[in-house]
Each structure stands twice: as structure tokens, then as C-alpha cells.
């Protein structure tokens, strides 16, 4: 918690580091930033276009739906390792 968030370019209480890989559904050696405020299939900071807290509810819903569809396609096509 309280990591530097590249989206808002300052320390954020919702930003944290972890080695969880949502694409592999397992831990690996790469450390990633995650947004504790976001919900859905992909809570990585790099997946967000803007701060989750600055998004309107409709933008949050759209993001979550797009990520759900992206994950379904990756699973069906064998895009996950």
C-alpha cells in the first residue's frame, strides 16, 4: 500500500505491489502494481487508462465488461499459459 501510481503521478493509498499474474492465475517473478480501488477481472494499474477513483460509474462498468470479454477470448483461444 501507498506506492507511487504512474497514472496520477503521486503516492496512492490504493496502489500496491504484488507478483500475482492475473493472466497465469498464479504468482511469478515479475512485480506489478495493482489498484485496490478497482474491481473486476484485471486490477493492474497498467490496464487502467485513468484513475479508477476519477472514473464515472459508467466508465468503470465499461472497463469491467471489456476486461471480462478480453479474458473470455484469451481463455477460449488458449491465450493464457
PDB file with one MODEL, atoms N, CA, C and O in Angstrom:
MODEL        1
ATOM      1  N   UNK A   1       0.838  -1.180   0.000  1.00  0.00           N
ATOM      2  CA  UNK A   1       0.000   0.000   0.000  1.00  0.00           C
ATOM      3  C   UNK A   1       0.884   1.245   0.000  1.00  0.00           C
ATOM      4  O   UNK A   1       2.054   1.204   0.381  1.00  0.00           O
ATOM      5  N   UNK A   2       0.293   2.338  -0.434  1.00  0.00           N
ATOM      6  CA  UNK A   2       0.979   3.620  -0.558  1.00  0.00           C
ATOM      7  C   UNK A   2       2.201   3.509  -1.468  1.00  0.00           C
ATOM      8  O   UNK A   2       3.322   3.824  -1.070  1.00  0.00           O
ATOM      9  N   UNK A   3       1.961   3.063  -2.676  1.00  0.00           N
ATOM     10  CA  UNK A   3       3.012   3.017  -3.695  1.00  0.00           C
ATOM     11  C   UNK A   3       2.821   4.202  -4.635  1.00  0.00           C
ATOM     12  O   UNK A   3       1.766   4.835  -4.651  1.00  0.00           O
ATOM     13  N   UNK A   4       3.860   4.491  -5.418  1.00  0.00           N
ATOM     14  CA  UNK A   4       3.771   5.546  -6.424  1.00  0.00           C
ATOM     15  C   UNK A   4       2.930   5.023  -7.584  1.00  0.00           C
ATOM     16  O   UNK A   4       3.251   3.994  -8.178  1.00  0.00           O
ATOM     17  N   UNK A   5       1.857   5.737  -7.900  1.00  0.00           N
ATOM     18  CA  UNK A   5       0.978   5.358  -9.006  1.00  0.00           C
ATOM     19  C   UNK A   5       1.337   6.176 -10.245  1.00  0.00           C
ATOM     20  O   UNK A   5       1.261   7.405 -10.214  1.00  0.00           O
ATOM     21  N   UNK A   6       1.730   5.508 -11.339  1.00  0.00           N
ATOM     22  CA  UNK A   6       2.106   6.245 -12.540  1.00  0.00           C
ATOM     23  C   UNK A   6       0.934   6.953 -13.230  1.00  0.00           C
ATOM     24  O   UNK A   6       1.150   7.860 -14.034  1.00  0.00           O
ATOM     25  N   UNK A   7      -0.280   6.554 -12.927  1.00  0.00           N
ATOM     26  CA  UNK A   7      -1.443   7.192 -13.548  1.00  0.00           C
ATOM     27  C   UNK A   7      -1.673   8.577 -12.969  1.00  0.00           C
ATOM     28  O   UNK A   7      -1.905   9.534 -13.709  1.00  0.00           O
ATOM     29  N   UNK A   8      -1.609   8.688 -11.648  1.00  0.00           N
ATOM     30  CA  UNK A   8      -1.827  10.002 -11.017  1.00  0.00           C
ATOM     31  C   UNK A   8      -0.513  10.696 -10.690  1.00  0.00           C
ATOM     32  O   UNK A   8      -0.499  11.845 -10.249  1.00  0.00           O
ATOM     33  N   UNK A   9       0.590   9.989 -10.910  1.00  0.00           N
ATOM     34  CA  UNK A   9       1.942  10.510 -10.720  1.00  0.00           C
ATOM     35  C   UNK A   9       2.197  11.010  -9.291  1.00  0.00           C
ATOM     36  O   UNK A   9       2.813  12.055  -9.081  1.00  0.00           O
ATOM     37  N   UNK A  10       1.708  10.237  -8.322  1.00  0.00           N
ATOM     38  CA  UNK A  10       1.992  10.526  -6.919  1.00  0.00           C
ATOM     39  C   UNK A  10       1.710   9.271  -6.098  1.00  0.00           C
ATOM     40  O   UNK A  10       1.185   8.284  -6.614  1.00  0.00           O
ATOM     41  N   UNK A  11       2.062   9.320  -4.828  1.00  0.00           N
ATOM     42  CA  UNK A  11       1.798   8.197  -3.940  1.00  0.00           C
ATOM     43  C   UNK A  11       0.290   8.029  -3.777  1.00  0.00           C
ATOM     44  O   UNK A  11      -0.454   9.005  -3.685  1.00  0.00           O
ATOM     45  N   UNK A  12      -0.145   6.763  -3.745  1.00  0.00           N
ATOM     46  CA  UNK A  12      -1.577   6.489  -3.645  1.00  0.00           C
ATOM     47  C   UNK A  12      -1.825   5.417  -2.587  1.00  0.00           C
ATOM     48  O   UNK A  12      -1.141   4.393  -2.581  1.00  0.00           O
ATOM     49  N   UNK A  13      -2.784   5.632  -1.700  1.00  0.00           N
ATOM     50  CA  UNK A  13      -3.078   4.627  -0.680  1.00  0.00           C
ATOM     51  C   UNK A  13      -3.742   3.374  -1.238  1.00  0.00           C
ATOM     52  O   UNK A  13      -3.812   2.356  -0.549  1.00  0.00           O
ATOM     53  N   UNK A  14      -4.226   3.432  -2.464  1.00  0.00           N
ATOM     54  CA  UNK A  14      -4.885   2.282  -3.080  1.00  0.00           C
ATOM     55  C   UNK A  14      -3.938   1.452  -3.943  1.00  0.00           C
ATOM     56  O   UNK A  14      -4.307   0.369  -4.396  1.00  0.00           O
ATOM     57  N   UNK A  15      -2.744   1.937  -4.172  1.00  0.00           N
ATOM     58  CA  UNK A  15      -1.778   1.272  -5.055  1.00  0.00           C
ATOM     59  C   UNK A  15      -0.861   0.365  -4.239  1.00  0.00           C
ATOM     60  O   UNK A  15      -0.324   0.773  -3.209  1.00  0.00           O
ATOM     61  N   UNK A  16      -0.691  -0.861  -4.707  1.00  0.00           N
ATOM     62  CA  UNK A  16       0.205  -1.791  -4.012  1.00  0.00           C
ATOM     63  C   UNK A  16       0.929  -2.666  -5.031  1.00  0.00           C
ATOM     64  O   UNK A  16       0.495  -2.812  -6.173  1.00  0.00           O
ATOM     65  N   UNK A  17       2.042  -3.242  -4.588  1.00  0.00           N
ATOM     66  CA  UNK A  17       2.844  -4.111  -5.444  1.00  0.00           C
ATOM     67  C   UNK A  17       2.535  -5.570  -5.130  1.00  0.00           C
ATOM     68  O   UNK A  17       2.191  -5.924  -4.002  1.00  0.00           O
ATOM     69  N   UNK A  18       2.666  -6.400  -6.149  1.00  0.00           N
ATOM     70  CA  UNK A  18       2.479  -7.827  -5.952  1.00  0.00           C
ATOM     71  C   UNK A  18       3.040  -8.595  -7.127  1.00  0.00           C
ATOM     72  O   UNK A  18       3.242  -8.028  -8.200  1.00  0.00           O
ATOM     73  N   UNK A  19       3.292  -9.874  -6.939  1.00  0.00           N
ATOM     74  CA  UNK A  19       3.817 -10.713  -8.020  1.00  0.00           C
ATOM     75  C   UNK A  19       2.746 -11.631  -8.598  1.00  0.00           C
ATOM     76  O   UNK A  19       3.065 -12.586  -9.307  1.00  0.00           O
ATOM     77  N   UNK A  20       1.479 -11.350  -8.302  1.00  0.00           N
ATOM     78  CA  UNK A  20       0.378 -12.123  -8.865  1.00  0.00           C
ATOM     79  C   UNK A  20       0.242 -11.799 -10.349  1.00  0.00           C
ATOM     80  O   UNK A  20       0.231 -10.630 -10.735  1.00  0.00           O
ATOM     81  N   UNK A  21       0.138 -12.828 -11.171  1.00  0.00           N
ATOM     82  CA  UNK A  21      -0.055 -12.642 -12.605  1.00  0.00           C
ATOM     83  C   UNK A  21      -1.478 -13.063 -12.936  1.00  0.00           C
ATOM     84  O   UNK A  21      -1.777 -14.257 -12.935  1.00  0.00           O
ATOM     85  N   UNK A  22      -2.372 -12.104 -13.221  1.00  0.00           N
ATOM     86  CA  UNK A  22      -3.767 -12.454 -13.490  1.00  0.00           C
ATOM     87  C   UNK A  22      -3.934 -13.268 -14.777  1.00  0.00           C
ATOM     88  O   UNK A  22      -4.931 -13.974 -14.929  1.00  0.00           O
ATOM     89  N   UNK A  23      -2.989 -13.182 -15.690  1.00  0.00           N
ATOM     90  CA  UNK A  23      -3.089 -13.949 -16.931  1.00  0.00           C
ATOM     91  C   UNK A  23      -2.746 -15.413 -16.710  1.00  0.00           C
ATOM     92  O   UNK A  23      -3.305 -16.296 -17.361  1.00  0.00           O
ATOM     93  N   UNK A  24      -1.826 -15.664 -15.791  1.00  0.00           N
ATOM     94  CA  UNK A  24      -1.443 -17.045 -15.484  1.00  0.00           C
ATOM     95  C   UNK A  24      -2.253 -17.608 -14.318  1.00  0.00           C
ATOM     96  O   UNK A  24      -2.259 -18.816 -14.079  1.00  0.00           O
ATOM     97  N   UNK A  25      -2.934 -16.721 -13.598  1.00  0.00           N
ATOM     98  CA  UNK A  25      -3.679 -17.103 -12.404  1.00  0.00           C
ATOM     99  C   UNK A  25      -2.752 -17.738 -11.369  1.00  0.00           C
ATOM    100  O   UNK A  25      -3.109 -18.707 -10.699  1.00  0.00           O
ATOM    101  N   UNK A  26      -1.544 -17.162 -11.257  1.00  0.00           N
ATOM    102  CA  UNK A  26      -0.525 -17.684 -10.357  1.00  0.00           C
ATOM    103  C   UNK A  26       0.515 -16.585 -10.101  1.00  0.00           C
ATOM    104  O   UNK A  26       0.509 -15.547 -10.763  1.00  0.00           O
ATOM    105  N   UNK A  27       1.385 -16.820  -9.155  1.00  0.00           N
ATOM    106  CA  UNK A  27       2.476 -15.891  -8.864  1.00  0.00           C
ATOM    107  C   UNK A  27       3.653 -16.163  -9.787  1.00  0.00           C
ATOM    108  O   UNK A  27       3.866 -17.297 -10.216  1.00  0.00           O
ATOM    109  N   UNK A  28       4.420 -15.113 -10.093  1.00  0.00           N
ATOM    110  CA  UNK A  28       5.647 -15.270 -10.864  1.00  0.00           C
ATOM    111  C   UNK A  28       6.702 -14.313 -10.319  1.00  0.00           C
ATOM    112  O   UNK A  28       6.525 -13.755  -9.237  1.00  0.00           O
ATOM    113  N   UNK A  29       7.789 -14.118 -11.047  1.00  0.00           N
ATOM    114  CA  UNK A  29       8.900 -13.294 -10.566  1.00  0.00           C
ATOM    115  C   UNK A  29       8.744 -11.806 -10.874  1.00  0.00           C
ATOM    116  O   UNK A  29       9.513 -10.995 -10.357  1.00  0.00           O
ATOM    117  N   UNK A  30       7.780 -11.428 -11.694  1.00  0.00           N
ATOM    118  CA  UNK A  30       7.606 -10.032 -12.080  1.00  0.00           C
ATOM    119  C   UNK A  30       6.696  -9.313 -11.080  1.00  0.00           C
ATOM    120  O   UNK A  30       5.607  -9.791 -10.763  1.00  0.00           O
ATOM    121  N   UNK A  31       7.148  -8.182 -10.596  1.00  0.00           N
ATOM    122  CA  UNK A  31       6.354  -7.401  -9.662  1.00  0.00           C
ATOM    123  C   UNK A  31       5.492  -6.411 -10.438  1.00  0.00           C
ATOM    124  O   UNK A  31       5.972  -5.738 -11.350  1.00  0.00           O
ATOM    125  N   UNK A  32       4.220  -6.329 -10.069  1.00  0.00           N
ATOM    126  CA  UNK A  32       3.263  -5.467 -10.755  1.00  0.00           C
ATOM    127  C   UNK A  32       2.593  -4.546  -9.743  1.00  0.00           C
ATOM    128  O   UNK A  32       2.575  -4.819  -8.543  1.00  0.00           O
ATOM    129  N   UNK A  33       2.043  -3.447 -10.260  1.00  0.00           N
ATOM    130  CA  UNK A  33       1.258  -2.540  -9.423  1.00  0.00           C
ATOM    131  C   UNK A  33      -0.222  -2.871  -9.601  1.00  0.00           C
ATOM    132  O   UNK A  33      -0.690  -3.088 -10.719  1.00  0.00           O
ATOM    133  N   UNK A  34      -0.942  -2.906  -8.498  1.00  0.00           N
ATOM    134  CA  UNK A  34      -2.363  -3.192  -8.526  1.00  0.00           C
ATOM    135  C   UNK A  34      -3.120  -2.046  -7.868  1.00  0.00           C
ATOM    136  O   UNK A  34      -2.630  -1.414  -6.932  1.00  0.00           O
ATOM    137  N   UNK A  35      -4.322  -1.790  -8.373  1.00  0.00           N
ATOM    138  CA  UNK A  35      -5.185  -0.750  -7.819  1.00  0.00           C
ATOM    139  C   UNK A  35      -6.194  -1.406  -6.895  1.00  0.00           C
ATOM    140  O   UNK A  35      -6.997  -2.232  -7.328  1.00  0.00           O
ATOM    141  N   UNK A  36      -6.153  -1.039  -5.631  1.00  0.00           N
ATOM    142  CA  UNK A  36      -7.057  -1.602  -4.645  1.00  0.00           C
ATOM    143  C   UNK A  36      -8.471  -1.061  -4.744  1.00  0.00           C
ATOM    144  O   UNK A  36      -9.386  -1.614  -4.134  1.00  0.00           O
ATOM    145  N   UNK A  37      -8.666   0.005  -5.497  1.00  0.00           N
ATOM    146  CA  UNK A  37      -9.999   0.587  -5.642  1.00  0.00           C
ATOM    147  C   UNK A  37     -10.764  -0.052  -6.795  1.00  0.00           C
ATOM    148  O   UNK A  37     -11.995  -0.069  -6.783  1.00  0.00           O
ATOM    149  N   UNK A  38     -10.053  -0.575  -7.786  1.00  0.00           N
ATOM    150  CA  UNK A  38     -10.728  -1.130  -8.964  1.00  0.00           C
ATOM    151  C   UNK A  38     -11.255  -2.529  -8.677  1.00  0.00           C
ATOM    152  O   UNK A  38     -10.781  -3.223  -7.777  1.00  0.00           O
ATOM    153  N   UNK A  39     -12.239  -2.919  -9.460  1.00  0.00           N
ATOM    154  CA  UNK A  39     -12.840  -4.241  -9.316  1.00  0.00           C
ATOM    155  C   UNK A  39     -12.888  -4.919 -10.670  1.00  0.00           C
ATOM    156  O   UNK A  39     -12.700  -4.273 -11.701  1.00  0.00           O
ATOM    157  N   UNK A  40     -13.130  -6.180 -10.672  1.00  0.00           N
ATOM    158  CA  UNK A  40     -13.292  -6.890 -11.930  1.00  0.00           C
ATOM    159  C   UNK A  40     -12.180  -7.878 -12.188  1.00  0.00           C
ATOM    160  O   UNK A  40     -11.544  -8.376 -11.259  1.00  0.00           O
ATOM    161  N   UNK A  41     -11.951  -8.154 -13.449  1.00  0.00           N
ATOM    162  CA  UNK A  41     -11.042  -9.200 -13.876  1.00  0.00           C
ATOM    163  C   UNK A  41      -9.582  -8.764 -13.894  1.00  0.00           C
ATOM    164  O   UNK A  41      -8.688  -9.601 -13.773  1.00  0.00           O
ATOM    165  N   UNK A  42      -9.333  -7.483 -14.041  1.00  0.00           N
ATOM    166  CA  UNK A  42      -7.956  -7.007 -14.145  1.00  0.00           C
ATOM    167  C   UNK A  42      -7.805  -5.757 -13.293  1.00  0.00           C
ATOM    168  O   UNK A  42      -8.323  -4.697 -13.646  1.00  0.00           O
ATOM    169  N   UNK A  43      -7.104  -5.873 -12.179  1.00  0.00           N
ATOM    170  CA  UNK A  43      -6.934  -4.729 -11.285  1.00  0.00           C
ATOM    171  C   UNK A  43      -5.520  -4.149 -11.364  1.00  0.00           C
ATOM    172  O   UNK A  43      -5.109  -3.371 -10.504  1.00  0.00           O
ATOM    173  N   UNK A  44      -4.774  -4.543 -12.419  1.00  0.00           N
ATOM    174  CA  UNK A  44      -3.430  -3.991 -12.594  1.00  0.00           C
ATOM    175  C   UNK A  44      -3.524  -2.513 -12.962  1.00  0.00           C
ATOM    176  O   UNK A  44      -4.419  -2.105 -13.702  1.00  0.00           O
ATOM    177  N   UNK A  45      -2.605  -1.727 -12.447  1.00  0.00           N
ATOM    178  CA  UNK A  45      -2.580  -0.297 -12.756  1.00  0.00           C
ATOM    179  C   UNK A  45      -2.320  -0.087 -14.248  1.00  0.00           C
ATOM    180  O   UNK A  45      -2.906   0.809 -14.857  1.00  0.00           O
ATOM    181  N   UNK A  46      -1.457  -0.897 -14.835  1.00  0.00           N
ATOM    182  CA  UNK A  46      -1.125  -0.719 -16.257  1.00  0.00           C
ATOM    183  C   UNK A  46      -2.323  -0.949 -17.175  1.00  0.00           C
ATOM    184  O   UNK A  46      -2.310  -0.492 -18.318  1.00  0.00           O
ATOM    185  N   UNK A  47      -3.349  -1.640 -16.708  1.00  0.00           N
ATOM    186  CA  UNK A  47      -4.537  -1.880 -17.527  1.00  0.00           C
ATOM    187  C   UNK A  47      -5.486  -0.677 -17.542  1.00  0.00           C
ATOM    188  O   UNK A  47      -6.352  -0.576 -18.411  1.00  0.00           O
ATOM    189  N   UNK A  48      -5.321   0.222 -16.587  1.00  0.00           N
ATOM    190  CA  UNK A  48      -6.209   1.381 -16.469  1.00  0.00           C
ATOM    191  C   UNK A  48      -5.744   2.538 -17.347  1.00  0.00           C
ATOM    192  O   UNK A  48      -4.548   2.800 -17.472  1.00  0.00           O
ATOM    193  N   UNK A  49      -6.711   3.223 -17.953  1.00  0.00           N
ATOM    194  CA  UNK A  49      -6.404   4.420 -18.739  1.00  0.00           C
ATOM    195  C   UNK A  49      -6.366   5.669 -17.868  1.00  0.00           C
ATOM    196  O   UNK A  49      -5.657   6.630 -18.167  1.00  0.00           O
ATOM    197  N   UNK A  50      -7.130   5.640 -16.799  1.00  0.00           N
ATOM    198  CA  UNK A  50      -7.187   6.758 -15.865  1.00  0.00           C
ATOM    199  C   UNK A  50      -7.449   6.198 -14.475  1.00  0.00           C
ATOM    200  O   UNK A  50      -7.773   5.020 -14.321  1.00  0.00           O
ATOM    201  N   UNK A  51      -7.309   7.039 -13.479  1.00  0.00           N
ATOM    202  CA  UNK A  51      -7.519   6.607 -12.102  1.00  0.00           C
ATOM    203  C   UNK A  51      -8.948   6.098 -11.918  1.00  0.00           C
ATOM    204  O   UNK A  51      -9.912   6.746 -12.323  1.00  0.00           O
ATOM    205  N   UNK A  52      -9.060   4.920 -11.295  1.00  0.00           N
ATOM    206  CA  UNK A  52     -10.367   4.311 -11.055  1.00  0.00           C
ATOM    207  C   UNK A  52     -11.274   5.252 -10.255  1.00  0.00           C
ATOM    208  O   UNK A  52     -12.478   5.317 -10.502  1.00  0.00           O
ATOM    209  N   UNK A  53     -10.700   5.970  -9.310  1.00  0.00           N
ATOM    210  CA  UNK A  53     -11.488   6.870  -8.465  1.00  0.00           C
ATOM    211  C   UNK A  53     -11.977   8.101  -9.217  1.00  0.00           C
ATOM    212  O   UNK A  53     -12.935   8.747  -8.793  1.00  0.00           O
ATOM    213  N   UNK A  54     -11.328   8.429 -10.327  1.00  0.00           N
ATOM    214  CA  UNK A  54     -11.754   9.571 -11.146  1.00  0.00           C
ATOM    215  C   UNK A  54     -12.748   9.171 -12.231  1.00  0.00           C
ATOM    216  O   UNK A  54     -13.348  10.034 -12.871  1.00  0.00           O
ATOM    217  N   UNK A  55     -12.925   7.875 -12.441  1.00  0.00           N
ATOM    218  CA  UNK A  55     -13.857   7.394 -13.464  1.00  0.00           C
ATOM    219  C   UNK A  55     -15.298   7.548 -12.990  1.00  0.00           C
ATOM    220  O   UNK A  55     -15.602   7.428 -11.803  1.00  0.00           O
ATOM    221  N   UNK A  56     -16.176   7.817 -13.957  1.00  0.00           N
ATOM    222  CA  UNK A  56     -17.605   7.782 -13.675  1.00  0.00           C
ATOM    223  C   UNK A  56     -18.016   6.318 -13.567  1.00  0.00           C
ATOM    224  O   UNK A  56     -17.308   5.428 -14.039  1.00  0.00           O
ATOM    225  N   UNK A  57     -19.151   6.080 -12.949  1.00  0.00           N
ATOM    226  CA  UNK A  57     -19.647   4.711 -12.784  1.00  0.00           C
ATOM    227  C   UNK A  57     -19.794   4.019 -14.145  1.00  0.00           C
ATOM    228  O   UNK A  57     -19.505   2.828 -14.268  1.00  0.00           O
ATOM    229  N   UNK A  58     -20.233   4.745 -15.146  1.00  0.00           N
ATOM    230  CA  UNK A  58     -20.402   4.156 -16.481  1.00  0.00           C
ATOM    231  C   UNK A  58     -19.051   3.750 -17.078  1.00  0.00           C
ATOM    232  O   UNK A  58     -18.962   2.739 -17.774  1.00  0.00           O
ATOM    233  N   UNK A  59     -18.002   4.532 -16.809  1.00  0.00           N
ATOM    234  CA  UNK A  59     -16.669   4.187 -17.307  1.00  0.00           C
ATOM    235  C   UNK A  59     -16.131   2.951 -16.589  1.00  0.00           C
ATOM    236  O   UNK A  59     -15.495   2.098 -17.208  1.00  0.00           O
ATOM    237  N   UNK A  60     -16.384   2.855 -15.288  1.00  0.00           N
ATOM    238  CA  UNK A  60     -15.957   1.682 -14.534  1.00  0.00           C
ATOM    239  C   UNK A  60     -16.650   0.424 -15.043  1.00  0.00           C
ATOM    240  O   UNK A  60     -16.016  -0.619 -15.205  1.00  0.00           O
ATOM    241  N   UNK A  61     -17.952   0.526 -15.295  1.00  0.00           N
ATOM    242  CA  UNK A  61     -18.716  -0.612 -15.809  1.00  0.00           C
ATOM    243  C   UNK A  61     -18.211  -1.028 -17.179  1.00  0.00           C
ATOM    244  O   UNK A  61     -18.060  -2.219 -17.451  1.00  0.00           O
ATOM    245  N   UNK A  62     -17.948  -0.056 -18.043  1.00  0.00           N
ATOM    246  CA  UNK A  62     -17.438  -0.349 -19.384  1.00  0.00           C
ATOM    247  C   UNK A  62     -16.081  -1.045 -19.307  1.00  0.00           C
ATOM    248  O   UNK A  62     -15.843  -2.023 -20.015  1.00  0.00           O
ATOM    249  N   UNK A  63     -15.201  -0.550 -18.458  1.00  0.00           N
ATOM    250  CA  UNK A  63     -13.875  -1.146 -18.295  1.00  0.00           C
ATOM    251  C   UNK A  63     -13.996  -2.598 -17.834  1.00  0.00           C
ATOM    252  O   UNK A  63     -13.348  -3.484 -18.391  1.00  0.00           O
ATOM    253  N   UNK A  64     -14.821  -2.841 -16.824  1.00  0.00           N
ATOM    254  CA  UNK A  64     -15.000  -4.186 -16.286  1.00  0.00           C
ATOM    255  C   UNK A  64     -15.552  -5.133 -17.348  1.00  0.00           C
ATOM    256  O   UNK A  64     -15.085  -6.266 -17.466  1.00  0.00           O
ATOM    257  N   UNK A  65     -16.533  -4.687 -18.116  1.00  0.00           N
ATOM    258  CA  UNK A  65     -17.110  -5.526 -19.176  1.00  0.00           C
ATOM    259  C   UNK A  65     -16.082  -5.831 -20.260  1.00  0.00           C
ATOM    260  O   UNK A  65     -15.993  -6.967 -20.727  1.00  0.00           O
ATOM    261  N   UNK A  66     -15.297  -4.815 -20.666  1.00  0.00           N
ATOM    262  CA  UNK A  66     -14.278  -5.025 -21.695  1.00  0.00           C
ATOM    263  C   UNK A  66     -13.229  -6.033 -21.233  1.00  0.00           C
ATOM    264  O   UNK A  66     -12.809  -6.893 -22.007  1.00  0.00           O
ATOM    265  N   UNK A  67     -12.809  -5.930 -19.980  1.00  0.00           N
ATOM    266  CA  UNK A  67     -11.807  -6.867 -19.459  1.00  0.00           C
ATOM    267  C   UNK A  67     -12.377  -8.276 -19.343  1.00  0.00           C
ATOM    268  O   UNK A  67     -11.665  -9.250 -19.591  1.00  0.00           O
ATOM    269  N   UNK A  68     -13.653  -8.400 -18.969  1.00  0.00           N
ATOM    270  CA  UNK A  68     -14.281  -9.717 -18.895  1.00  0.00           C
ATOM    271  C   UNK A  68     -14.299 -10.374 -20.274  1.00  0.00           C
ATOM    272  O   UNK A  68     -13.985 -11.557 -20.405  1.00  0.00           O
ATOM    273  N   UNK A  69     -14.662  -9.616 -21.291  1.00  0.00           N
ATOM    274  CA  UNK A  69     -14.684 -10.139 -22.663  1.00  0.00           C
ATOM    275  C   UNK A  69     -13.274 -10.504 -23.112  1.00  0.00           C
ATOM    276  O   UNK A  69     -13.067 -11.554 -23.719  1.00  0.00           O
ATOM    277  N   UNK A  70     -12.301  -9.640 -22.816  1.00  0.00           N
ATOM    278  CA  UNK A  70     -10.900  -9.911 -23.175  1.00  0.00           C
ATOM    279  C   UNK A  70     -10.420 -11.213 -22.540  1.00  0.00           C
ATOM    280  O   UNK A  70      -9.767 -12.021 -23.201  1.00  0.00           O
ATOM    281  N   UNK A  71     -10.735 -11.418 -21.278  1.00  0.00           N
ATOM    282  CA  UNK A  71     -10.313 -12.636 -20.582  1.00  0.00           C
ATOM    283  C   UNK A  71     -11.010 -13.868 -21.151  1.00  0.00           C
ATOM    284  O   UNK A  71     -10.391 -14.926 -21.264  1.00  0.00           O
ATOM    285  N   UNK A  72     -12.296 -13.747 -21.511  1.00  0.00           N
ATOM    286  CA  UNK A  72     -13.011 -14.877 -22.104  1.00  0.00           C
ATOM    287  C   UNK A  72     -12.384 -15.270 -23.431  1.00  0.00           C
ATOM    288  O   UNK A  72     -12.222 -16.457 -23.714  1.00  0.00           O
ATOM    289  N   UNK A  73     -12.032 -14.294 -24.238  1.00  0.00           N
ATOM    290  CA  UNK A  73     -11.402 -14.564 -25.537  1.00  0.00           C
ATOM    291  C   UNK A  73     -10.046 -15.224 -25.331  1.00  0.00           C
ATOM    292  O   UNK A  73      -9.725 -16.200 -26.010  1.00  0.00           O
ATOM    293  N   UNK A  74      -9.251 -14.709 -24.410  1.00  0.00           N
ATOM    294  CA  UNK A  74      -7.944 -15.302 -24.140  1.00  0.00           C
ATOM    295  C   UNK A  74      -8.057 -16.743 -23.654  1.00  0.00           C
ATOM    296  O   UNK A  74      -7.249 -17.591 -24.031  1.00  0.00           O
ATOM    297  N   UNK A  75      -9.045 -17.020 -22.831  1.00  0.00           N
ATOM    298  CA  UNK A  75      -9.227 -18.399 -22.335  1.00  0.00           C
ATOM    299  C   UNK A  75      -9.653 -19.338 -23.467  1.00  0.00           C
ATOM    300  O   UNK A  75      -9.160 -20.461 -23.574  1.00  0.00           O
ATOM    301  N   UNK A  76     -10.575 -18.863 -24.308  1.00  0.00           N
ATOM    302  CA  UNK A  76     -11.086 -19.703 -25.392  1.00  0.00           C
ATOM    303  C   UNK A  76     -10.045 -19.973 -26.473  1.00  0.00           C
ATOM    304  O   UNK A  76     -10.054 -21.034 -27.097  1.00  0.00           O
ATOM    305  N   UNK A  77      -9.155 -19.020 -26.694  1.00  0.00           N
ATOM    306  CA  UNK A  77      -8.163 -19.167 -27.753  1.00  0.00           C
ATOM    307  C   UNK A  77      -6.834 -19.721 -27.234  1.00  0.00           C
ATOM    308  O   UNK A  77      -5.884 -19.882 -28.001  1.00  0.00           O
ATOM    309  N   UNK A  78      -6.770 -20.007 -25.956  1.00  0.00           N
ATOM    310  CA  UNK A  78      -5.535 -20.528 -25.375  1.00  0.00           C
ATOM    311  C   UNK A  78      -4.495 -19.458 -25.157  1.00  0.00           C
ATOM    312  O   UNK A  78      -3.302 -19.754 -25.096  1.00  0.00           O
ATOM    313  N   UNK A  79      -4.931 -18.206 -25.039  1.00  0.00           N
ATOM    314  CA  UNK A  79      -4.002 -17.096 -24.827  1.00  0.00           C
ATOM    315  C   UNK A  79      -3.351 -17.096 -23.465  1.00  0.00           C
ATOM    316  O   UNK A  79      -2.312 -16.467 -23.269  1.00  0.00           O
ATOM    317  N   UNK A  80      -3.952 -17.798 -22.520  1.00  0.00           N
ATOM    318  CA  UNK A  80      -3.332 -17.931 -21.194  1.00  0.00           C
ATOM    319  C   UNK A  80      -2.402 -19.121 -21.209  1.00  0.00           C
ATOM    320  O   UNK A  80      -2.674 -20.134 -21.854  1.00  0.00           O
ATOM    321  N   UNK A  81      -1.316 -18.989 -20.502  1.00  0.00           N
ATOM    322  CA  UNK A  81      -0.340 -20.082 -20.449  1.00  0.00           C
ATOM    323  C   UNK A  81      -0.780 -21.140 -19.472  1.00  0.00           C
ATOM    324  O   UNK A  81      -0.086 -22.140 -19.291  1.00  0.00           O
TER     325      UNK A  81
ENDMDL
END
